[in-house]
Amino acid sequence: MASLDRATVVGMRHVAVMFAIGLASRGARAEVAVDWAKGVVTAEGIGIADRHAPNPAVARGTSRRGAEEAARVQLAKGLGALPVASGGTVADKAKDAATKARLDRAVAQAIAVAAQPETDGAWKVTMAVPIEAIRQAIDGGPRQVAAGDARAPVVVIVDGAAAKPAVGWTVGTSHVATVWVKDVPAWAKDATHVKATSAKAGNLGLGDGTVGNAATLYVIVTP
C-alpha cells in the first residue's frame, strides 16, 4: 500500500477530531451548569486522542482543541434555557438575528476554567461563558459608562430581594451586572448595603433610591 502524503494525514486527523466532537456533543439535552453566585455558565467537553499520533504528547494538541469545541457546542445548546428577568428565556431572545450573533460570539469567546489531560493523550476541558456576557448580548452590547461613573461604588449589596436569579435584572433605570448569593462573599464584605423594596417586571427597586450605576456589580442576597 502506498504511503499517505502529509495533506491526507492532516485531513484524516481533522476528520477524527470532528468525529470526536460529534460523539462528545451528541444528545438533545445540553449538559451545562449555571452558577449564579460566580456568574458563569459552564460545560464540559471531551477530546478523544488522535490514535494516529506518534505519542500522547502530540495527540494532546488536537484533542485539547476538540475538547474545547465540544464544550462550546454544549454551551451553545444550553444557554437558551436560561430565564430572562423580563420574561421568557435566552432562546426567545435569540430569535432576533442580531442577538443570536452576539450570543454566538459570547460562546466562541468562552474561556477554559479547568482542563485535565488523560494518559492516552485525551483531554477533559470545562469552558465558561460569563452570565454578564449573555446579558450584554441580549441588551445590544457592552455597557455604556459615562466619565462620572468612576465615582460610583464598584460593588453594592442588595439585601432581601424577593426575586429569582435570571439574566438581565435592572436596578432603577440601569442595566447592570449581577451575581446571586445566599450569603455575602468575603470579597464584598465592605461594600455598601441597600434594601430591595420590590422585584417585578425584571426590575429591582431599592429603598434608598438607586445606589450605583451601570458600572457597578450588584450582589443580590436572596432570603
Secondary structure as UniProt FT lines:
FT   HELIX           6..25
FT   STRAND          32..35
FT   TURN            36..39
FT   STRAND          40..47
FT   TURN            51..52
FT   HELIX           56..78
FT   HELIX           79..81
FT   STRAND          83..84
FT   TURN            85..86
FT   HELIX           90..93
FT   TURN            94..95
FT   HELIX           97..108
FT   STRAND          111..117
FT   TURN            119..120
FT   STRAND          123..130
FT   HELIX           131..139
FT   HELIX           147..151
FT   STRAND          155..159
FT   STRAND          170..171
FT   TURN            172..173
FT   STRAND          174..175
FT   STRAND          177..181
FT   HELIX           186..188
FT   TURN            189..190
FT   STRAND          192..200
FT   TURN            201..202
FT   STRAND          203..206
FT   TURN            207..208
FT   TURN            214..215
FT   STRAND          217..221
//
